[in-house]
């Protein structure tokens, strides 16, 4: 019986050595994998949908005009003649130019030899020179430009002794600087047109 009692004491002592000491001050609990209280993350506010600004439409350039559009009015311009090999029986667009000038001087003369060419000059579809005979010396006129578009038409009244009606012309601003210079070659009844845009 002493042996059994001794065995129980040894077993009790050995179990005491493996038992956890609950009163040990060095005890640290293992933290839980997930905290009991979760931080609430507010939902992301969707930013208001902003459409990209619409592109600002470019103002069409009034000087970028096709000759067909310019000469479409049959009351103002003679219709082009479809004669093979003859290219001057039509209206001629001499170009469009911008200027800040208040006035403009237009000069013209016969471009080839003097053969009796005659012209009529219009400003904005109103006659300003009813009949001018072209010779070797420059002739011309001065106009006051209105804000916006100013249209000058040179109508061939004849073709002289040698076709077509030819002329060299120059356009100056109010400071004497050349805006443009060129030539026209048109048949009788046709017009050469230049546009001046006063800004």
Rosetta constraint file for C-alpha pairs under 8 A:
AtomPair CA 1 CA 5 HARMONIC 6.31 0.50
AtomPair CA 2 CA 6 HARMONIC 6.03 0.50
AtomPair CA 3 CA 7 HARMONIC 6.10 0.50
AtomPair CA 4 CA 8 HARMONIC 6.25 0.50
AtomPair CA 5 CA 9 HARMONIC 6.30 0.50
AtomPair CA 6 CA 10 HARMONIC 6.24 0.50
AtomPair CA 7 CA 11 HARMONIC 6.15 0.50
AtomPair CA 8 CA 12 HARMONIC 6.01 0.50
AtomPair CA 9 CA 13 HARMONIC 6.08 0.50
AtomPair CA 10 CA 14 HARMONIC 6.11 0.50
AtomPair CA 11 CA 15 HARMONIC 6.12 0.50
AtomPair CA 12 CA 16 HARMONIC 6.13 0.50
AtomPair CA 13 CA 17 HARMONIC 6.54 0.50
AtomPair CA 14 CA 18 HARMONIC 6.81 0.50
AtomPair CA 15 CA 19 HARMONIC 6.29 0.50
AtomPair CA 22 CA 27 HARMONIC 7.90 0.50
AtomPair CA 60 CA 64 HARMONIC 7.92 0.50
AtomPair CA 63 CA 95 HARMONIC 7.87 0.50
AtomPair CA 63 CA 96 HARMONIC 5.19 0.50
AtomPair CA 63 CA 97 HARMONIC 7.06 0.50
AtomPair CA 63 CA 195 HARMONIC 7.32 0.50
AtomPair CA 63 CA 197 HARMONIC 7.58 0.50
AtomPair CA 64 CA 96 HARMONIC 7.65 0.50
AtomPair CA 65 CA 69 HARMONIC 6.69 0.50
AtomPair CA 65 CA 70 HARMONIC 6.77 0.50
AtomPair CA 66 CA 70 HARMONIC 6.32 0.50
AtomPair CA 67 CA 71 HARMONIC 5.92 0.50
AtomPair CA 67 CA 92 HARMONIC 7.65 0.50
AtomPair CA 67 CA 93 HARMONIC 6.08 0.50
AtomPair CA 68 CA 72 HARMONIC 5.81 0.50
AtomPair CA 71 CA 76 HARMONIC 7.70 0.50
AtomPair CA 71 CA 77 HARMONIC 5.82 0.50
AtomPair CA 71 CA 91 HARMONIC 7.30 0.50
AtomPair CA 72 CA 77 HARMONIC 7.29 0.50
AtomPair CA 73 CA 77 HARMONIC 6.08 0.50
AtomPair CA 74 CA 78 HARMONIC 6.05 0.50
AtomPair CA 74 CA 79 HARMONIC 6.68 0.50
AtomPair CA 76 CA 125 HARMONIC 7.74 0.50
AtomPair CA 77 CA 91 HARMONIC 7.38 0.50
AtomPair CA 77 CA 190 HARMONIC 6.90 0.50
AtomPair CA 77 CA 191 HARMONIC 7.07 0.50
AtomPair CA 78 CA 90 HARMONIC 7.58 0.50
AtomPair CA 78 CA 91 HARMONIC 7.47 0.50
AtomPair CA 78 CA 189 HARMONIC 6.58 0.50
AtomPair CA 78 CA 190 HARMONIC 5.91 0.50
AtomPair CA 79 CA 90 HARMONIC 7.02 0.50
AtomPair CA 80 CA 89 HARMONIC 6.09 0.50
AtomPair CA 80 CA 90 HARMONIC 4.47 0.50
AtomPair CA 80 CA 91 HARMONIC 6.96 0.50
AtomPair CA 81 CA 89 HARMONIC 5.61 0.50
AtomPair CA 81 CA 90 HARMONIC 6.42 0.50
AtomPair CA 83 CA 87 HARMONIC 7.73 0.50
AtomPair CA 83 CA 89 HARMONIC 7.85 0.50
AtomPair CA 88 CA 164 HARMONIC 6.59 0.50
AtomPair CA 88 CA 185 HARMONIC 5.97 0.50
AtomPair CA 88 CA 186 HARMONIC 4.72 0.50
AtomPair CA 88 CA 187 HARMONIC 5.46 0.50
AtomPair CA 89 CA 186 HARMONIC 6.05 0.50
AtomPair CA 89 CA 187 HARMONIC 4.82 0.50
AtomPair CA 89 CA 188 HARMONIC 7.60 0.50
AtomPair CA 89 CA 190 HARMONIC 6.90 0.50
AtomPair CA 90 CA 186 HARMONIC 6.48 0.50
AtomPair CA 90 CA 187 HARMONIC 6.87 0.50
AtomPair CA 90 CA 190 HARMONIC 5.89 0.50
AtomPair CA 90 CA 191 HARMONIC 7.72 0.50
AtomPair CA 91 CA 186 HARMONIC 6.65 0.50
AtomPair CA 91 CA 190 HARMONIC 5.13 0.50
AtomPair CA 91 CA 191 HARMONIC 4.95 0.50
AtomPair CA 91 CA 192 HARMONIC 5.79 0.50
AtomPair CA 91 CA 193 HARMONIC 7.82 0.50
AtomPair CA 92 CA 184 HARMONIC 7.14 0.50
AtomPair CA 92 CA 185 HARMONIC 7.70 0.50
AtomPair CA 92 CA 186 HARMONIC 7.01 0.50
AtomPair CA 92 CA 190 HARMONIC 7.98 0.50
AtomPair CA 92 CA 191 HARMONIC 6.37 0.50
AtomPair CA 92 CA 192 HARMONIC 4.59 0.50
AtomPair CA 92 CA 193 HARMONIC 6.31 0.50
AtomPair CA 93 CA 192 HARMONIC 5.87 0.50
AtomPair CA 93 CA 193 HARMONIC 5.06 0.50
AtomPair CA 93 CA 194 HARMONIC 6.40 0.50
AtomPair CA 94 CA 182 HARMONIC 7.55 0.50
AtomPair CA 94 CA 184 HARMONIC 7.56 0.50
AtomPair CA 94 CA 192 HARMONIC 6.55 0.50
AtomPair CA 94 CA 193 HARMONIC 5.62 0.50
AtomPair CA 94 CA 194 HARMONIC 5.08 0.50
AtomPair CA 94 CA 195 HARMONIC 7.98 0.50
AtomPair CA 95 CA 193 HARMONIC 7.55 0.50
AtomPair CA 95 CA 194 HARMONIC 5.44 0.50
AtomPair CA 95 CA 195 HARMONIC 6.36 0.50
AtomPair CA 96 CA 194 HARMONIC 5.94 0.50
AtomPair CA 96 CA 195 HARMONIC 4.40 0.50
AtomPair CA 96 CA 196 HARMONIC 5.79 0.50
AtomPair CA 96 CA 197 HARMONIC 7.34 0.50
AtomPair CA 97 CA 179 HARMONIC 7.24 0.50
AtomPair CA 97 CA 180 HARMONIC 7.83 0.50
AtomPair CA 97 CA 195 HARMONIC 6.26 0.50
AtomPair CA 97 CA 196 HARMONIC 5.02 0.50
AtomPair CA 97 CA 197 HARMONIC 6.05 0.50
AtomPair CA 98 CA 196 HARMONIC 5.82 0.50
AtomPair CA 98 CA 197 HARMONIC 4.65 0.50
AtomPair CA 98 CA 198 HARMONIC 6.05 0.50
AtomPair CA 98 CA 199 HARMONIC 6.83 0.50
AtomPair CA 99 CA 173 HARMONIC 7.51 0.50
AtomPair CA 99 CA 179 HARMONIC 7.79 0.50
AtomPair CA 99 CA 196 HARMONIC 6.96 0.50
AtomPair CA 99 CA 197 HARMONIC 6.12 0.50
AtomPair CA 99 CA 198 HARMONIC 5.13 0.50
AtomPair CA 99 CA 199 HARMONIC 6.19 0.50
AtomPair CA 100 CA 198 HARMONIC 5.55 0.50
AtomPair CA 100 CA 199 HARMONIC 5.43 0.50
AtomPair CA 101 CA 145 HARMONIC 7.49 0.50
AtomPair CA 101 CA 173 HARMONIC 5.56 0.50
AtomPair CA 101 CA 174 HARMONIC 5.61 0.50
AtomPair CA 101 CA 175 HARMONIC 7.90 0.50
AtomPair CA 101 CA 198 HARMONIC 6.85 0.50
AtomPair CA 102 CA 144 HARMONIC 6.07 0.50
AtomPair CA 102 CA 145 HARMONIC 5.52 0.50
AtomPair CA 102 CA 146 HARMONIC 7.74 0.50
AtomPair CA 102 CA 173 HARMONIC 7.85 0.50
AtomPair CA 102 CA 174 HARMONIC 6.56 0.50
AtomPair CA 102 CA 198 HARMONIC 7.73 0.50
AtomPair CA 103 CA 142 HARMONIC 6.91 0.50
AtomPair CA 103 CA 143 HARMONIC 5.56 0.50
AtomPair CA 103 CA 144 HARMONIC 4.37 0.50
AtomPair CA 103 CA 145 HARMONIC 5.31 0.50
AtomPair CA 103 CA 173 HARMONIC 6.36 0.50
AtomPair CA 103 CA 174 HARMONIC 5.31 0.50
AtomPair CA 104 CA 142 HARMONIC 5.68 0.50
AtomPair CA 104 CA 143 HARMONIC 5.40 0.50
AtomPair CA 104 CA 144 HARMONIC 6.52 0.50
AtomPair CA 104 CA 145 HARMONIC 6.88 0.50
AtomPair CA 104 CA 171 HARMONIC 6.81 0.50
AtomPair CA 104 CA 172 HARMONIC 5.55 0.50
AtomPair CA 104 CA 173 HARMONIC 4.74 0.50
AtomPair CA 104 CA 174 HARMONIC 5.72 0.50
AtomPair CA 105 CA 140 HARMONIC 7.12 0.50
AtomPair CA 105 CA 141 HARMONIC 5.82 0.50
AtomPair CA 105 CA 142 HARMONIC 4.33 0.50
AtomPair CA 105 CA 143 HARMONIC 6.37 0.50
AtomPair CA 105 CA 171 HARMONIC 5.71 0.50
AtomPair CA 105 CA 172 HARMONIC 5.10 0.50
AtomPair CA 105 CA 173 HARMONIC 6.54 0.50
AtomPair CA 105 CA 174 HARMONIC 7.47 0.50
AtomPair CA 106 CA 140 HARMONIC 5.31 0.50
AtomPair CA 106 CA 141 HARMONIC 5.56 0.50
AtomPair CA 106 CA 142 HARMONIC 6.31 0.50
AtomPair CA 106 CA 169 HARMONIC 7.16 0.50
AtomPair CA 106 CA 170 HARMONIC 5.80 0.50
AtomPair CA 106 CA 171 HARMONIC 4.58 0.50
AtomPair CA 106 CA 172 HARMONIC 6.51 0.50
AtomPair CA 107 CA 138 HARMONIC 5.86 0.50
AtomPair CA 107 CA 139 HARMONIC 5.36 0.50
AtomPair CA 107 CA 140 HARMONIC 4.06 0.50
AtomPair CA 107 CA 141 HARMONIC 6.70 0.50
AtomPair CA 107 CA 169 HARMONIC 5.51 0.50
AtomPair CA 107 CA 170 HARMONIC 5.22 0.50
AtomPair CA 107 CA 171 HARMONIC 6.50 0.50
AtomPair CA 108 CA 134 HARMONIC 7.69 0.50
AtomPair CA 108 CA 138 HARMONIC 5.24 0.50
AtomPair CA 108 CA 139 HARMONIC 5.53 0.50
AtomPair CA 108 CA 140 HARMONIC 6.05 0.50
AtomPair CA 108 CA 167 HARMONIC 6.50 0.50
AtomPair CA 108 CA 168 HARMONIC 5.53 0.50
AtomPair CA 108 CA 169 HARMONIC 4.12 0.50
AtomPair CA 108 CA 170 HARMONIC 6.39 0.50
AtomPair CA 109 CA 134 HARMONIC 5.30 0.50
AtomPair CA 109 CA 135 HARMONIC 5.63 0.50
AtomPair CA 109 CA 136 HARMONIC 5.72 0.50
AtomPair CA 109 CA 137 HARMONIC 5.88 0.50
AtomPair CA 109 CA 138 HARMONIC 4.87 0.50
AtomPair CA 109 CA 139 HARMONIC 6.42 0.50
AtomPair CA 109 CA 167 HARMONIC 5.49 0.50
AtomPair CA 109 CA 168 HARMONIC 5.55 0.50
AtomPair CA 109 CA 169 HARMONIC 6.62 0.50
AtomPair CA 110 CA 114 HARMONIC 6.00 0.50
AtomPair CA 110 CA 117 HARMONIC 7.24 0.50
AtomPair CA 110 CA 134 HARMONIC 5.13 0.50
AtomPair CA 110 CA 135 HARMONIC 5.23 0.50
AtomPair CA 110 CA 136 HARMONIC 5.71 0.50
AtomPair CA 110 CA 137 HARMONIC 7.95 0.50
AtomPair CA 110 CA 166 HARMONIC 6.05 0.50
AtomPair CA 110 CA 167 HARMONIC 4.36 0.50
AtomPair CA 110 CA 168 HARMONIC 6.13 0.50
AtomPair CA 111 CA 136 HARMONIC 7.81 0.50
AtomPair CA 111 CA 166 HARMONIC 5.58 0.50
AtomPair CA 111 CA 167 HARMONIC 4.29 0.50
AtomPair CA 111 CA 168 HARMONIC 4.83 0.50
AtomPair CA 111 CA 183 HARMONIC 7.17 0.50
AtomPair CA 112 CA 166 HARMONIC 6.73 0.50
AtomPair CA 112 CA 167 HARMONIC 7.34 0.50
AtomPair CA 113 CA 136 HARMONIC 7.65 0.50
AtomPair CA 114 CA 134 HARMONIC 7.26 0.50
AtomPair CA 114 CA 135 HARMONIC 5.42 0.50
AtomPair CA 114 CA 136 HARMONIC 6.31 0.50
AtomPair CA 115 CA 135 HARMONIC 7.97 0.50
AtomPair CA 115 CA 160 HARMONIC 5.07 0.50
AtomPair CA 115 CA 161 HARMONIC 5.24 0.50
AtomPair CA 115 CA 162 HARMONIC 6.59 0.50
AtomPair CA 116 CA 133 HARMONIC 6.56 0.50
AtomPair CA 116 CA 134 HARMONIC 6.63 0.50
AtomPair CA 116 CA 135 HARMONIC 7.41 0.50
AtomPair CA 116 CA 159 HARMONIC 7.62 0.50
AtomPair CA 116 CA 160 HARMONIC 4.53 0.50
AtomPair CA 116 CA 161 HARMONIC 6.67 0.50
AtomPair CA 117 CA 133 HARMONIC 5.98 0.50
AtomPair CA 117 CA 134 HARMONIC 5.51 0.50
AtomPair CA 117 CA 135 HARMONIC 7.89 0.50
AtomPair CA 117 CA 156 HARMONIC 7.69 0.50
AtomPair CA 117 CA 157 HARMONIC 7.59 0.50
AtomPair CA 117 CA 158 HARMONIC 5.97 0.50
AtomPair CA 117 CA 159 HARMONIC 5.49 0.50
AtomPair CA 117 CA 160 HARMONIC 4.48 0.50
AtomPair CA 117 CA 161 HARMONIC 7.92 0.50
AtomPair CA 117 CA 165 HARMONIC 5.79 0.50
AtomPair CA 117 CA 166 HARMONIC 7.35 0.50
AtomPair CA 118 CA 131 HARMONIC 6.57 0.50
AtomPair CA 118 CA 132 HARMONIC 5.45 0.50
AtomPair CA 118 CA 133 HARMONIC 4.45 0.50
AtomPair CA 118 CA 134 HARMONIC 5.86 0.50
AtomPair CA 118 CA 156 HARMONIC 6.25 0.50
AtomPair CA 118 CA 157 HARMONIC 5.33 0.50
AtomPair CA 118 CA 158 HARMONIC 5.80 0.50
AtomPair CA 118 CA 159 HARMONIC 7.45 0.50
AtomPair CA 118 CA 160 HARMONIC 7.43 0.50
AtomPair CA 118 CA 165 HARMONIC 7.72 0.50
AtomPair CA 119 CA 130 HARMONIC 7.81 0.50
AtomPair CA 119 CA 131 HARMONIC 5.69 0.50
AtomPair CA 119 CA 132 HARMONIC 5.30 0.50
AtomPair CA 119 CA 133 HARMONIC 6.65 0.50
AtomPair CA 119 CA 134 HARMONIC 7.56 0.50
AtomPair CA 119 CA 154 HARMONIC 6.31 0.50
AtomPair CA 119 CA 155 HARMONIC 5.36 0.50
AtomPair CA 119 CA 156 HARMONIC 4.66 0.50
AtomPair CA 119 CA 157 HARMONIC 5.07 0.50
AtomPair CA 119 CA 158 HARMONIC 7.40 0.50
AtomPair CA 120 CA 127 HARMONIC 7.38 0.50
AtomPair CA 120 CA 129 HARMONIC 5.66 0.50
AtomPair CA 120 CA 130 HARMONIC 4.97 0.50
AtomPair CA 120 CA 131 HARMONIC 4.93 0.50
AtomPair CA 120 CA 132 HARMONIC 6.33 0.50
AtomPair CA 120 CA 154 HARMONIC 5.83 0.50
AtomPair CA 120 CA 155 HARMONIC 5.05 0.50
AtomPair CA 120 CA 156 HARMONIC 6.64 0.50
AtomPair CA 120 CA 157 HARMONIC 6.66 0.50
AtomPair CA 121 CA 127 HARMONIC 5.92 0.50
AtomPair CA 121 CA 128 HARMONIC 5.79 0.50
AtomPair CA 121 CA 129 HARMONIC 4.90 0.50
AtomPair CA 121 CA 130 HARMONIC 6.51 0.50
AtomPair CA 121 CA 131 HARMONIC 7.64 0.50
AtomPair CA 121 CA 152 HARMONIC 7.20 0.50
AtomPair CA 121 CA 153 HARMONIC 5.75 0.50
AtomPair CA 121 CA 154 HARMONIC 4.75 0.50
AtomPair CA 121 CA 155 HARMONIC 6.31 0.50
AtomPair CA 122 CA 126 HARMONIC 5.10 0.50
AtomPair CA 122 CA 127 HARMONIC 4.32 0.50
AtomPair CA 122 CA 128 HARMONIC 5.45 0.50
AtomPair CA 122 CA 129 HARMONIC 6.95 0.50
AtomPair CA 122 CA 151 HARMONIC 7.93 0.50
AtomPair CA 122 CA 152 HARMONIC 5.61 0.50
AtomPair CA 122 CA 153 HARMONIC 4.98 0.50
AtomPair CA 122 CA 154 HARMONIC 6.54 0.50
AtomPair CA 122 CA 155 HARMONIC 7.99 0.50
AtomPair CA 123 CA 127 HARMONIC 6.41 0.50
AtomPair CA 123 CA 128 HARMONIC 6.43 0.50
AtomPair CA 123 CA 150 HARMONIC 7.11 0.50
AtomPair CA 123 CA 151 HARMONIC 5.72 0.50
AtomPair CA 123 CA 152 HARMONIC 4.72 0.50
AtomPair CA 123 CA 153 HARMONIC 6.57 0.50
AtomPair CA 124 CA 150 HARMONIC 6.07 0.50
AtomPair CA 124 CA 151 HARMONIC 4.90 0.50
AtomPair CA 124 CA 152 HARMONIC 6.32 0.50
AtomPair CA 124 CA 153 HARMONIC 7.97 0.50
AtomPair CA 125 CA 151 HARMONIC 7.54 0.50
AtomPair CA 125 CA 152 HARMONIC 7.84 0.50
AtomPair CA 125 CA 153 HARMONIC 7.59 0.50
AtomPair CA 131 CA 157 HARMONIC 7.97 0.50
AtomPair CA 134 CA 139 HARMONIC 7.92 0.50
AtomPair CA 134 CA 167 HARMONIC 7.65 0.50
AtomPair CA 145 CA 150 HARMONIC 6.59 0.50
AtomPair CA 145 CA 198 HARMONIC 6.65 0.50
AtomPair CA 146 CA 150 HARMONIC 6.74 0.50
AtomPair CA 146 CA 198 HARMONIC 6.75 0.50
AtomPair CA 147 CA 197 HARMONIC 7.51 0.50
AtomPair CA 147 CA 198 HARMONIC 5.10 0.50
AtomPair CA 147 CA 199 HARMONIC 6.38 0.50
AtomPair CA 148 CA 197 HARMONIC 5.35 0.50
AtomPair CA 148 CA 198 HARMONIC 5.07 0.50
AtomPair CA 148 CA 199 HARMONIC 6.34 0.50
AtomPair CA 149 CA 195 HARMONIC 6.79 0.50
AtomPair CA 149 CA 196 HARMONIC 5.95 0.50
AtomPair CA 149 CA 197 HARMONIC 4.56 0.50
AtomPair CA 149 CA 198 HARMONIC 6.41 0.50
AtomPair CA 150 CA 195 HARMONIC 5.76 0.50
AtomPair CA 150 CA 196 HARMONIC 5.03 0.50
AtomPair CA 150 CA 197 HARMONIC 6.05 0.50
AtomPair CA 150 CA 198 HARMONIC 7.44 0.50
AtomPair CA 151 CA 193 HARMONIC 7.03 0.50
AtomPair CA 151 CA 194 HARMONIC 6.00 0.50
AtomPair CA 151 CA 195 HARMONIC 4.67 0.50
AtomPair CA 151 CA 196 HARMONIC 6.39 0.50
AtomPair CA 152 CA 193 HARMONIC 5.68 0.50
AtomPair CA 152 CA 194 HARMONIC 5.34 0.50
AtomPair CA 152 CA 195 HARMONIC 6.38 0.50
AtomPair CA 153 CA 191 HARMONIC 5.99 0.50
AtomPair CA 153 CA 192 HARMONIC 5.65 0.50
AtomPair CA 153 CA 193 HARMONIC 4.48 0.50
AtomPair CA 153 CA 194 HARMONIC 6.62 0.50
AtomPair CA 154 CA 191 HARMONIC 5.27 0.50
AtomPair CA 154 CA 192 HARMONIC 5.10 0.50
AtomPair CA 154 CA 193 HARMONIC 6.36 0.50
AtomPair CA 155 CA 188 HARMONIC 7.75 0.50
AtomPair CA 155 CA 189 HARMONIC 6.22 0.50
AtomPair CA 155 CA 190 HARMONIC 5.65 0.50
AtomPair CA 155 CA 191 HARMONIC 4.20 0.50
AtomPair CA 155 CA 192 HARMONIC 6.49 0.50
AtomPair CA 156 CA 165 HARMONIC 6.17 0.50
AtomPair CA 156 CA 186 HARMONIC 6.66 0.50
AtomPair CA 156 CA 187 HARMONIC 6.39 0.50
AtomPair CA 156 CA 188 HARMONIC 4.95 0.50
AtomPair CA 156 CA 189 HARMONIC 5.43 0.50
AtomPair CA 156 CA 190 HARMONIC 5.81 0.50
AtomPair CA 156 CA 191 HARMONIC 6.28 0.50
AtomPair CA 157 CA 188 HARMONIC 5.47 0.50
AtomPair CA 157 CA 189 HARMONIC 5.97 0.50
AtomPair CA 158 CA 165 HARMONIC 6.62 0.50
AtomPair CA 158 CA 187 HARMONIC 7.28 0.50
AtomPair CA 158 CA 188 HARMONIC 4.81 0.50
AtomPair CA 158 CA 189 HARMONIC 7.48 0.50
AtomPair CA 159 CA 163 HARMONIC 5.06 0.50
AtomPair CA 159 CA 164 HARMONIC 5.03 0.50
AtomPair CA 159 CA 165 HARMONIC 4.34 0.50
AtomPair CA 159 CA 166 HARMONIC 7.84 0.50
AtomPair CA 159 CA 187 HARMONIC 6.31 0.50
AtomPair CA 159 CA 188 HARMONIC 5.94 0.50
AtomPair CA 160 CA 164 HARMONIC 7.61 0.50
AtomPair CA 160 CA 165 HARMONIC 6.69 0.50
AtomPair CA 163 CA 187 HARMONIC 7.26 0.50
AtomPair CA 164 CA 185 HARMONIC 5.83 0.50
AtomPair CA 164 CA 186 HARMONIC 5.62 0.50
AtomPair CA 164 CA 187 HARMONIC 5.25 0.50
AtomPair CA 164 CA 188 HARMONIC 7.76 0.50
AtomPair CA 165 CA 184 HARMONIC 7.72 0.50
AtomPair CA 165 CA 185 HARMONIC 5.59 0.50
AtomPair CA 165 CA 186 HARMONIC 5.33 0.50
AtomPair CA 165 CA 187 HARMONIC 5.86 0.50
AtomPair CA 165 CA 188 HARMONIC 7.17 0.50
AtomPair CA 166 CA 183 HARMONIC 7.10 0.50
AtomPair CA 166 CA 184 HARMONIC 5.57 0.50
AtomPair CA 166 CA 185 HARMONIC 4.66 0.50
AtomPair CA 166 CA 186 HARMONIC 6.77 0.50
AtomPair CA 167 CA 183 HARMONIC 5.51 0.50
AtomPair CA 167 CA 184 HARMONIC 5.54 0.50
AtomPair CA 167 CA 185 HARMONIC 7.01 0.50
AtomPair CA 168 CA 181 HARMONIC 7.50 0.50
AtomPair CA 168 CA 182 HARMONIC 5.88 0.50
AtomPair CA 168 CA 183 HARMONIC 4.32 0.50
AtomPair CA 168 CA 184 HARMONIC 6.67 0.50
AtomPair CA 169 CA 181 HARMONIC 5.57 0.50
AtomPair CA 169 CA 182 HARMONIC 5.68 0.50
AtomPair CA 169 CA 183 HARMONIC 5.99 0.50
AtomPair CA 170 CA 178 HARMONIC 7.08 0.50
AtomPair CA 170 CA 179 HARMONIC 7.76 0.50
AtomPair CA 170 CA 180 HARMONIC 5.96 0.50
AtomPair CA 170 CA 181 HARMONIC 4.22 0.50
AtomPair CA 170 CA 182 HARMONIC 6.74 0.50
AtomPair CA 171 CA 178 HARMONIC 5.87 0.50
AtomPair CA 171 CA 179 HARMONIC 5.46 0.50
AtomPair CA 171 CA 180 HARMONIC 5.39 0.50
AtomPair CA 171 CA 181 HARMONIC 6.21 0.50
AtomPair CA 172 CA 176 HARMONIC 5.50 0.50
AtomPair CA 172 CA 177 HARMONIC 5.39 0.50
AtomPair CA 172 CA 178 HARMONIC 4.40 0.50
AtomPair CA 172 CA 179 HARMONIC 5.27 0.50
AtomPair CA 172 CA 180 HARMONIC 7.28 0.50
AtomPair CA 173 CA 177 HARMONIC 5.54 0.50
AtomPair CA 173 CA 178 HARMONIC 6.49 0.50
AtomPair CA 173 CA 179 HARMONIC 6.36 0.50
AtomPair CA 184 CA 192 HARMONIC 6.31 0.50
AtomPair CA 185 CA 192 HARMONIC 7.94 0.50
AtomPair CA 186 CA 190 HARMONIC 5.92 0.50
AtomPair CA 186 CA 191 HARMONIC 6.76 0.50
AtomPair CA 186 CA 192 HARMONIC 7.02 0.50
